[in-house]
Amino acid sequence: MSEQADRAGAPELRRVGLCATCAHRREVPNRRGSVFYLCRLSQSDPAYPRYPRLPVLSCAGYEHER
């Protein structure tokens, strides 16, 4: 298992993709228990969707969280 999978958890990494470990994500839970992944890059650059379709397999703005 890779370091990326260790940090995010393998099932989440498969379901969410790069957003699971991206420094620009913000997890937004709703009342029903679902979690949405907000891309904070969308606030300053309209090229990035606010809530990207998951799983995200490639992204020019991806930065691994520290």
DOSE-763629 format. One record per residue: residue number from 0; residue in three letters; x, y, z of N, C-alpha, C, O in turn. Coordinates in steps of 0.1 Angstrom, whole numbers, plus 5000, padded with zeros to 4 digits. Example, Ala and Ser with C-alpha at 12.3 -4.5 7.8 and 13.67 -1.06 7.14 Angstrom:
<nodes>
<node><num>0</num><residu>ALA</residu><n_u>5132</n_u><n_v>4943</n_v><n_w>5078</n_w><ca_u>5123</ca_u><ca_v>4955</ca_v><ca_w>5078</ca_w><c_u>5132</c_u><c_v>4967</c_v><c_w>5078</c_w><o_u>5142</o_u><o_v>4967</o_v><o_w>5085</o_w></node>
<node><num>1</num><residu>SER</residu><n_u>5128</n_u><n_v>4978</n_v><n_w>5071</n_w><ca_u>5137</ca_u><ca_v>4989</ca_v><ca_w>5071</ca_w><c_u>5129</c_u><c_v>5000</c_v><c_w>5079</c_w><o_u>5134</o_u><o_v>5011</o_v><o_w>5080</o_w></node>
</nodes>
This chain:
<nodes>
<node><num>0</num><residu>MET</residu><n_u>5009</n_u><n_v>4988</n_v><n_w>5000</n_w><ca_u>5000</ca_u><ca_v>5000</ca_v><ca_w>5000</ca_w><c_u>5009</c_u><c_v>5012</c_v><c_w>5000</c_w><o_u>5019</o_u><o_v>5013</o_v><o_w>5007</o_w></node>
<node><num>1</num><residu>SER</residu><n_u>5006</n_u><n_v>5022</n_v><n_w>4992</n_w><ca_u>5014</ca_u><ca_v>5034</ca_v><ca_w>4991</ca_w><c_u>5011</c_u><c_v>5044</c_v><c_w>5003</c_w><o_u>5002</o_u><o_v>5042</o_v><o_w>5010</o_w></node>
<node><num>2</num><residu>GLU</residu><n_u>5020</n_u><n_v>5053</n_v><n_w>5005</n_w><ca_u>5019</ca_u><ca_v>5063</ca_v><ca_w>5016</ca_w><c_u>5006</c_u><c_v>5071</c_v><c_w>5014</c_w><o_u>4999</o_u><o_v>5074</o_v><o_w>5024</o_w></node>
<node><num>3</num><residu>GLN</residu><n_u>5002</n_u><n_v>5074</n_v><n_w>5001</n_w><ca_u>4990</ca_u><ca_v>5081</ca_v><ca_w>4999</ca_w><c_u>4978</c_u><c_v>5073</c_v><c_w>5003</c_w><o_u>4969</o_u><o_v>5079</o_v><o_w>5010</o_w></node>
<node><num>4</num><residu>ALA</residu><n_u>4978</n_u><n_v>5060</n_v><n_w>5000</n_w><ca_u>4966</ca_u><ca_v>5052</ca_v><ca_w>5005</ca_w><c_u>4966</c_u><c_v>5050</c_v><c_w>5020</c_w><o_u>4955</o_u><o_v>5049</o_v><o_w>5026</o_w></node>
<node><num>5</num><residu>ASP</residu><n_u>4978</n_u><n_v>5050</n_v><n_w>5026</n_w><ca_u>4978</ca_u><ca_v>5049</ca_v><ca_w>5041</ca_w><c_u>4972</c_u><c_v>5061</c_v><c_w>5047</c_w><o_u>4964</o_u><o_v>5059</o_v><o_w>5057</o_w></node>
<node><num>6</num><residu>ARG</residu><n_u>4974</n_u><n_v>5073</n_v><n_w>5042</n_w><ca_u>4969</ca_u><ca_v>5085</ca_v><ca_w>5048</ca_w><c_u>4954</c_u><c_v>5086</c_v><c_w>5047</c_w><o_u>4947</o_u><o_v>5090</o_v><o_w>5056</o_w></node>
<node><num>7</num><residu>ALA</residu><n_u>4949</n_u><n_v>5083</n_v><n_w>5035</n_w><ca_u>4935</ca_u><ca_v>5085</ca_v><ca_w>5032</ca_w><c_u>4927</c_u><c_v>5073</c_v><c_w>5034</c_w><o_u>4914</o_u><o_v>5074</o_v><o_w>5036</o_w></node>
<node><num>8</num><residu>GLY</residu><n_u>4932</n_u><n_v>5062</n_v><n_w>5035</n_w><ca_u>4925</ca_u><ca_v>5049</ca_v><ca_w>5036</ca_w><c_u>4922</c_u><c_v>5044</c_v><c_w>5022</c_w><o_u>4917</o_u><o_v>5052</o_v><o_w>5014</o_w></node>
<node><num>9</num><residu>ALA</residu><n_u>4925</n_u><n_v>5032</n_v><n_w>5019</n_w><ca_u>4923</ca_u><ca_v>5027</ca_v><ca_w>5005</ca_w><c_u>4909</c_u><c_v>5028</c_v><c_w>5000</c_w><o_u>4908</o_u><o_v>5032</o_v><o_w>4988</o_w></node>
<node><num>10</num><residu>PRO</residu><n_u>4899</n_u><n_v>5025</n_v><n_w>5007</n_w><ca_u>4885</ca_u><ca_v>5026</ca_v><ca_w>5002</ca_w><c_u>4882</c_u><c_v>5040</c_v><c_w>4998</c_w><o_u>4876</o_u><o_v>5043</o_v><o_w>4987</o_w></node>
<node><num>11</num><residu>GLU</residu><n_u>4885</n_u><n_v>5050</n_v><n_w>5006</n_w><ca_u>4883</ca_u><ca_v>5064</ca_v><ca_w>5003</ca_w><c_u>4891</c_u><c_v>5069</c_v><c_w>4991</c_w><o_u>4886</o_u><o_v>5076</o_v><o_w>4983</o_w></node>
<node><num>12</num><residu>LEU</residu><n_u>4903</n_u><n_v>5064</n_v><n_w>4990</n_w><ca_u>4912</ca_u><ca_v>5068</ca_v><ca_w>4979</ca_w><c_u>4905</c_u><c_v>5063</c_v><c_w>4966</c_w><o_u>4906</o_u><o_v>5070</o_v><o_w>4956</o_w></node>
<node><num>13</num><residu>ARG</residu><n_u>4900</n_u><n_v>5051</n_v><n_w>4966</n_w><ca_u>4894</ca_u><ca_v>5046</ca_v><ca_w>4954</ca_w><c_u>4881</c_u><c_v>5053</c_v><c_w>4950</c_w><o_u>4878</o_u><o_v>5056</o_v><o_w>4939</o_w></node>
<node><num>14</num><residu>ARG</residu><n_u>4873</n_u><n_v>5057</n_v><n_w>4960</n_w><ca_u>4861</ca_u><ca_v>5063</ca_v><ca_w>4958</ca_w><c_u>4862</c_u><c_v>5078</c_v><c_w>4954</c_w><o_u>4855</o_u><o_v>5083</o_v><o_w>4946</o_w></node>
<node><num>15</num><residu>VAL</residu><n_u>4872</n_u><n_v>5085</n_v><n_w>4961</n_w><ca_u>4873</ca_u><ca_v>5099</ca_v><ca_w>4959</ca_w><c_u>4884</c_u><c_v>5103</c_v><c_w>4949</c_w><o_u>4883</o_u><o_v>5114</o_v><o_w>4943</o_w></node>
<node><num>16</num><residu>GLY</residu><n_u>4895</n_u><n_v>5095</n_v><n_w>4948</n_w><ca_u>4906</ca_u><ca_v>5098</ca_v><ca_w>4940</ca_w><c_u>4915</c_u><c_v>5108</c_v><c_w>4946</c_w><o_u>4917</o_u><o_v>5108</o_v><o_w>4958</o_w></node>
<node><num>17</num><residu>LEU</residu><n_u>4921</n_u><n_v>5117</n_v><n_w>4938</n_w><ca_u>4931</ca_u><ca_v>5127</ca_v><ca_w>4943</ca_w><c_u>4926</c_u><c_v>5136</c_v><c_w>4954</c_w><o_u>4934</o_u><o_v>5140</o_v><o_w>4962</o_w></node>
<node><num>18</num><residu>CYS</residu><n_u>4913</n_u><n_v>5139</n_v><n_w>4953</n_w><ca_u>4908</ca_u><ca_v>5148</ca_v><ca_w>4963</ca_w><c_u>4909</c_u><c_v>5143</c_v><c_w>4978</c_w><o_u>4910</o_u><o_v>5151</o_v><o_w>4987</o_w></node>
<node><num>19</num><residu>ALA</residu><n_u>4911</n_u><n_v>5130</n_v><n_w>4979</n_w><ca_u>4912</ca_u><ca_v>5124</ca_v><ca_w>4993</ca_w><c_u>4925</c_u><c_v>5129</c_v><c_w>5000</c_w><o_u>4925</o_u><o_v>5130</o_v><o_w>5012</o_w></node>
<node><num>20</num><residu>THR</residu><n_u>4935</n_u><n_v>5133</n_v><n_w>4992</n_w><ca_u>4948</ca_u><ca_v>5137</ca_v><ca_w>4998</ca_w><c_u>4952</c_u><c_v>5151</c_v><c_w>4993</c_w><o_u>4964</o_u><o_v>5154</o_v><o_w>4995</o_w></node>
<node><num>21</num><residu>CYS</residu><n_u>4943</n_u><n_v>5159</n_v><n_w>4988</n_w><ca_u>4947</ca_u><ca_v>5172</ca_v><ca_w>4982</ca_w><c_u>4947</c_u><c_v>5183</c_v><c_w>4993</c_w><o_u>4938</o_u><o_v>5183</o_v><o_w>5001</o_w></node>
<node><num>22</num><residu>ALA</residu><n_u>4956</n_u><n_v>5191</n_v><n_w>4992</n_w><ca_u>4957</ca_u><ca_v>5202</ca_v><ca_w>5002</ca_w><c_u>4946</c_u><c_v>5213</c_v><c_w>5000</c_w><o_u>4943</o_u><o_v>5221</o_v><o_w>5009</o_w></node>
<node><num>23</num><residu>HIS</residu><n_u>4940</n_u><n_v>5213</n_v><n_w>4988</n_w><ca_u>4930</ca_u><ca_v>5223</ca_v><ca_w>4984</ca_w><c_u>4915</c_u><c_v>5218</c_v><c_w>4987</c_w><o_u>4906</o_u><o_v>5226</o_v><o_w>4984</o_w></node>
<node><num>24</num><residu>ARG</residu><n_u>4914</n_u><n_v>5206</n_v><n_w>4993</n_w><ca_u>4900</ca_u><ca_v>5201</ca_v><ca_w>4995</ca_w><c_u>4895</c_u><c_v>5206</c_v><c_w>5008</c_w><o_u>4903</o_u><o_v>5209</o_v><o_w>5018</o_w></node>
<node><num>25</num><residu>ARG</residu><n_u>4882</n_u><n_v>5207</n_v><n_w>5009</n_w><ca_u>4875</ca_u><ca_v>5209</ca_v><ca_w>5022</ca_w><c_u>4863</c_u><c_v>5199</c_v><c_w>5022</c_w><o_u>4855</o_u><o_v>5199</o_v><o_w>5013</o_w></node>
<node><num>26</num><residu>GLU</residu><n_u>4863</n_u><n_v>5191</n_v><n_w>5032</n_w><ca_u>4852</ca_u><ca_v>5181</ca_v><ca_w>5033</ca_w><c_u>4840</c_u><c_v>5188</c_v><c_w>5039</c_w><o_u>4840</o_u><o_v>5195</o_v><o_w>5049</o_w></node>
<node><num>27</num><residu>VAL</residu><n_u>4828</n_u><n_v>5187</n_v><n_w>5032</n_w><ca_u>4816</ca_u><ca_v>5193</ca_v><ca_w>5036</ca_w><c_u>4805</c_u><c_v>5183</c_v><c_w>5038</c_w><o_u>4800</o_u><o_v>5177</o_v><o_w>5029</o_w></node>
<node><num>28</num><residu>PRO</residu><n_u>4802</n_u><n_v>5180</n_v><n_w>5051</n_w><ca_u>4792</ca_u><ca_v>5169</ca_v><ca_w>5054</ca_w><c_u>4778</c_u><c_v>5176</c_v><c_w>5053</c_w><o_u>4776</o_u><o_v>5188</o_v><o_w>5055</o_w></node>
<node><num>29</num><residu>ASN</residu><n_u>4768</n_u><n_v>5167</n_v><n_w>5050</n_w><ca_u>4754</ca_u><ca_v>5172</ca_v><ca_w>5050</ca_w><c_u>4747</c_u><c_v>5165</c_v><c_w>5061</c_w><o_u>4753</o_u><o_v>5157</o_v><o_w>5068</o_w></node>
<node><num>30</num><residu>ARG</residu><n_u>4735</n_u><n_v>5169</n_v><n_w>5063</n_w><ca_u>4727</ca_u><ca_v>5163</ca_v><ca_w>5074</ca_w><c_u>4724</c_u><c_v>5148</c_v><c_w>5073</c_w><o_u>4722</o_u><o_v>5142</o_v><o_w>5083</o_w></node>
<node><num>31</num><residu>ARG</residu><n_u>4724</n_u><n_v>5144</n_v><n_w>5061</n_w><ca_u>4721</ca_u><ca_v>5129</ca_v><ca_w>5058</ca_w><c_u>4733</c_u><c_v>5120</c_v><c_w>5060</c_w><o_u>4732</o_u><o_v>5108</o_v><o_w>5058</o_w></node>
<node><num>32</num><residu>GLY</residu><n_u>4745</n_u><n_v>5126</n_v><n_w>5062</n_w><ca_u>4757</ca_u><ca_v>5118</ca_v><ca_w>5064</ca_w><c_u>4766</c_u><c_v>5117</c_v><c_w>5052</c_w><o_u>4777</o_u><o_v>5111</o_v><o_w>5053</o_w></node>
<node><num>33</num><residu>SER</residu><n_u>4762</n_u><n_v>5123</n_v><n_w>5041</n_w><ca_u>4771</ca_u><ca_v>5123</ca_v><ca_w>5029</ca_w><c_u>4782</c_u><c_v>5134</c_v><c_w>5031</c_w><o_u>4780</o_u><o_v>5143</o_v><o_w>5039</o_w></node>
<node><num>34</num><residu>VAL</residu><n_u>4793</n_u><n_v>5131</n_v><n_w>5025</n_w><ca_u>4804</ca_u><ca_v>5141</ca_v><ca_w>5025</ca_w><c_u>4807</c_u><c_v>5145</c_v><c_w>5011</c_w><o_u>4809</o_u><o_v>5137</o_v><o_w>5002</o_w></node>
<node><num>35</num><residu>PHE</residu><n_u>4808</n_u><n_v>5158</n_v><n_w>5009</n_w><ca_u>4811</ca_u><ca_v>5164</ca_v><ca_w>4996</ca_w><c_u>4825</c_u><c_v>5170</c_v><c_w>4997</c_w><o_u>4829</o_u><o_v>5175</o_v><o_w>5007</o_w></node>
<node><num>36</num><residu>TYR</residu><n_u>4832</n_u><n_v>5170</n_v><n_w>4986</n_w><ca_u>4846</ca_u><ca_v>5176</ca_v><ca_w>4985</ca_w><c_u>4846</c_u><c_v>5189</c_v><c_w>4978</c_w><o_u>4845</o_u><o_v>5189</o_v><o_w>4966</o_w></node>
<node><num>37</num><residu>LEU</residu><n_u>4848</n_u><n_v>5200</n_v><n_w>4985</n_w><ca_u>4849</ca_u><ca_v>5213</ca_v><ca_w>4979</ca_w><c_u>4863</c_u><c_v>5216</c_v><c_w>4975</c_w><o_u>4872</o_u><o_v>5214</o_v><o_w>4983</o_w></node>
<node><num>38</num><residu>CYS</residu><n_u>4865</n_u><n_v>5220</n_v><n_w>4963</n_w><ca_u>4878</ca_u><ca_v>5224</ca_v><ca_w>4958</ca_w><c_u>4880</c_u><c_v>5239</c_v><c_w>4961</c_w><o_u>4873</o_u><o_v>5247</o_v><o_w>4954</o_w></node>
<node><num>39</num><residu>ARG</residu><n_u>4889</n_u><n_v>5242</n_v><n_w>4970</n_w><ca_u>4891</ca_u><ca_v>5257</ca_v><ca_w>4973</ca_w><c_u>4897</c_u><c_v>5264</c_v><c_w>4962</c_w><o_u>4897</o_u><o_v>5277</o_v><o_w>4962</o_w></node>
<node><num>40</num><residu>LEU</residu><n_u>4903</n_u><n_v>5258</n_v><n_w>4952</n_w><ca_u>4909</ca_u><ca_v>5265</ca_v><ca_w>4941</ca_w><c_u>4898</c_u><c_v>5271</c_v><c_w>4933</c_w><o_u>4900</o_u><o_v>5281</o_v><o_w>4925</o_w></node>
<node><num>41</num><residu>SER</residu><n_u>4886</n_u><n_v>5266</n_v><n_w>4933</n_w><ca_u>4874</ca_u><ca_v>5271</ca_v><ca_w>4926</ca_w><c_u>4871</c_u><c_v>5285</c_v><c_w>4930</c_w><o_u>4864</o_u><o_v>5293</o_v><o_w>4923</o_w></node>
<node><num>42</num><residu>GLN</residu><n_u>4875</n_u><n_v>5289</n_v><n_w>4942</n_w><ca_u>4872</ca_u><ca_v>5303</ca_v><ca_w>4947</ca_w><c_u>4880</c_u><c_v>5314</c_v><c_w>4940</c_w><o_u>4875</o_u><o_v>5325</o_v><o_w>4939</o_w></node>
<node><num>43</num><residu>SER</residu><n_u>4891</n_u><n_v>5310</n_v><n_w>4934</n_w><ca_u>4900</ca_u><ca_v>5320</ca_v><ca_w>4927</ca_w><c_u>4902</c_u><c_v>5317</c_v><c_w>4913</c_w><o_u>4907</o_u><o_v>5325</o_v><o_w>4905</o_w></node>
<node><num>44</num><residu>ASP</residu><n_u>4898</n_u><n_v>5305</n_v><n_w>4908</n_w><ca_u>4900</ca_u><ca_v>5301</ca_v><ca_w>4894</ca_w><c_u>4888</c_u><c_v>5293</c_v><c_w>4889</c_w><o_u>4886</o_u><o_v>5282</o_v><o_w>4894</o_w></node>
<node><num>45</num><residu>PRO</residu><n_u>4880</n_u><n_v>5299</n_v><n_w>4880</n_w><ca_u>4868</ca_u><ca_v>5292</ca_v><ca_w>4875</ca_w><c_u>4871</c_u><c_v>5280</c_v><c_w>4867</c_w><o_u>4861</o_u><o_v>5272</o_v><o_w>4864</o_w></node>
<node><num>46</num><residu>ALA</residu><n_u>4883</n_u><n_v>5277</n_v><n_w>4864</n_w><ca_u>4886</ca_u><ca_v>5264</ca_v><ca_w>4857</ca_w><c_u>4884</c_u><c_v>5252</c_v><c_w>4866</c_w><o_u>4883</o_u><o_v>5241</o_v><o_w>4860</o_w></node>
<node><num>47</num><residu>TYR</residu><n_u>4884</n_u><n_v>5254</n_v><n_w>4879</n_w><ca_u>4882</ca_u><ca_v>5243</ca_v><ca_w>4888</ca_w><c_u>4868</c_u><c_v>5242</c_v><c_w>4892</c_w><o_u>4862</o_u><o_v>5252</o_v><o_w>4897</o_w></node>
<node><num>48</num><residu>PRO</residu><n_u>4861</n_u><n_v>5231</n_v><n_w>4891</n_w><ca_u>4847</ca_u><ca_v>5230</ca_v><ca_w>4896</ca_w><c_u>4847</c_u><c_v>5230</c_v><c_w>4911</c_w><o_u>4856</o_u><o_v>5226</o_v><o_w>4918</o_w></node>
<node><num>49</num><residu>ARG</residu><n_u>4836</n_u><n_v>5237</n_v><n_w>4916</n_w><ca_u>4835</ca_u><ca_v>5238</ca_v><ca_w>4931</ca_w><c_u>4834</c_u><c_v>5224</c_v><c_w>4938</c_w><o_u>4841</o_u><o_v>5222</o_v><o_w>4947</o_w></node>
<node><num>50</num><residu>TYR</residu><n_u>4826</n_u><n_v>5216</n_v><n_w>4932</n_w><ca_u>4825</ca_u><ca_v>5202</ca_v><ca_w>4937</ca_w><c_u>4827</c_u><c_v>5193</c_v><c_w>4926</c_w><o_u>4818</o_u><o_v>5189</o_v><o_w>4918</o_w></node>
<node><num>51</num><residu>PRO</residu><n_u>4840</n_u><n_v>5188</n_v><n_w>4924</n_w><ca_u>4843</ca_u><ca_v>5180</ca_v><ca_w>4912</ca_w><c_u>4836</c_u><c_v>5166</c_v><c_w>4913</c_w><o_u>4833</o_u><o_v>5161</o_v><o_w>4924</o_w></node>
<node><num>52</num><residu>ARG</residu><n_u>4834</n_u><n_v>5161</n_v><n_w>4901</n_w><ca_u>4828</ca_u><ca_v>5147</ca_v><ca_w>4900</ca_w><c_u>4839</c_u><c_v>5137</c_v><c_w>4905</c_w><o_u>4850</o_u><o_v>5138</o_v><o_w>4900</o_w></node>
<node><num>53</num><residu>LEU</residu><n_u>4835</n_u><n_v>5128</n_v><n_w>4913</n_w><ca_u>4844</ca_u><ca_v>5119</ca_v><ca_w>4919</ca_w><c_u>4843</c_u><c_v>5105</c_v><c_w>4912</c_w><o_u>4832</o_u><o_v>5102</o_v><o_w>4907</o_w></node>
<node><num>54</num><residu>PRO</residu><n_u>4854</n_u><n_v>5098</n_v><n_w>4911</n_w><ca_u>4867</ca_u><ca_v>5100</ca_v><ca_w>4916</ca_w><c_u>4875</c_u><c_v>5110</c_v><c_w>4906</c_w><o_u>4874</o_u><o_v>5109</o_v><o_w>4894</o_w></node>
<node><num>55</num><residu>VAL</residu><n_u>4883</n_u><n_v>5118</n_v><n_w>4912</n_w><ca_u>4892</ca_u><ca_v>5127</ca_v><ca_w>4904</ca_w><c_u>4905</c_u><c_v>5119</c_v><c_w>4902</c_w><o_u>4912</o_u><o_v>5116</o_v><o_w>4911</o_w></node>
<node><num>56</num><residu>LEU</residu><n_u>4908</n_u><n_v>5116</n_v><n_w>4889</n_w><ca_u>4920</ca_u><ca_v>5108</ca_v><ca_w>4886</ca_w><c_u>4931</c_u><c_v>5117</c_v><c_w>4881</c_w><o_u>4943</o_u><o_v>5112</o_v><o_w>4882</o_w></node>
<node><num>57</num><residu>SER</residu><n_u>4929</n_u><n_v>5129</n_v><n_w>4877</n_w><ca_u>4939</ca_u><ca_v>5138</ca_v><ca_w>4873</ca_w><c_u>4935</c_u><c_v>5153</c_v><c_w>4875</c_w><o_u>4923</o_u><o_v>5156</o_v><o_w>4873</o_w></node>
<node><num>58</num><residu>CYS</residu><n_u>4944</n_u><n_v>5161</n_v><n_w>4880</n_w><ca_u>4941</ca_u><ca_v>5175</ca_v><ca_w>4883</ca_w><c_u>4953</c_u><c_v>5183</c_v><c_w>4883</c_w><o_u>4963</o_u><o_v>5180</o_v><o_w>4889</o_w></node>
<node><num>59</num><residu>ALA</residu><n_u>4953</n_u><n_v>5194</n_v><n_w>4875</n_w><ca_u>4965</ca_u><ca_v>5203</ca_v><ca_w>4873</ca_w><c_u>4968</c_u><c_v>5210</c_v><c_w>4886</c_w><o_u>4979</o_u><o_v>5214</o_v><o_w>4889</o_w></node>
<node><num>60</num><residu>GLY</residu><n_u>4958</n_u><n_v>5212</n_v><n_w>4895</n_w><ca_u>4960</ca_u><ca_v>5220</ca_v><ca_w>4907</ca_w><c_u>4963</c_u><c_v>5211</c_v><c_w>4919</c_w><o_u>4964</o_u><o_v>5216</o_v><o_w>4931</o_w></node>
<node><num>61</num><residu>TYR</residu><n_u>4964</n_u><n_v>5198</n_v><n_w>4917</n_w><ca_u>4966</ca_u><ca_v>5189</ca_v><ca_w>4929</ca_w><c_u>4979</c_u><c_v>5192</c_v><c_w>4936</c_w><o_u>4990</o_u><o_v>5193</o_v><o_w>4930</o_w></node>
<node><num>62</num><residu>GLU</residu><n_u>4978</n_u><n_v>5193</n_v><n_w>4949</n_w><ca_u>4990</ca_u><ca_v>5194</ca_v><ca_w>4958</ca_w><c_u>4988</c_u><c_v>5185</c_v><c_w>4970</c_w><o_u>4977</o_u><o_v>5185</o_v><o_w>4976</o_w></node>
<node><num>63</num><residu>HIS</residu><n_u>4997</n_u><n_v>5176</n_v><n_w>4972</n_w><ca_u>4996</ca_u><ca_v>5166</ca_v><ca_w>4983</ca_w><c_u>4996</c_u><c_v>5174</c_v><c_w>4996</c_w><o_u>5004</o_u><o_v>5182</o_v><o_w>4998</o_w></node>
<node><num>64</num><residu>GLU</residu><n_u>4986</n_u><n_v>5170</n_v><n_w>5005</n_w><ca_u>4985</ca_u><ca_v>5177</ca_v><ca_w>5018</ca_w><c_u>4997</c_u><c_v>5174</c_v><c_w>5026</c_w><o_u>5003</o_u><o_v>5163</o_v><o_w>5025</o_w></node>
<node><num>65</num><residu>ARG</residu><n_u>5001</n_u><n_v>5183</n_v><n_w>5035</n_w><ca_u>5013</ca_u><ca_v>5180</ca_v><ca_w>5043</ca_w><c_u>5009</c_u><c_v>5178</c_v><c_w>5057</c_w><o_u>5018</o_u><o_v>5176</o_v><o_w>5066</o_w></node>
</nodes>
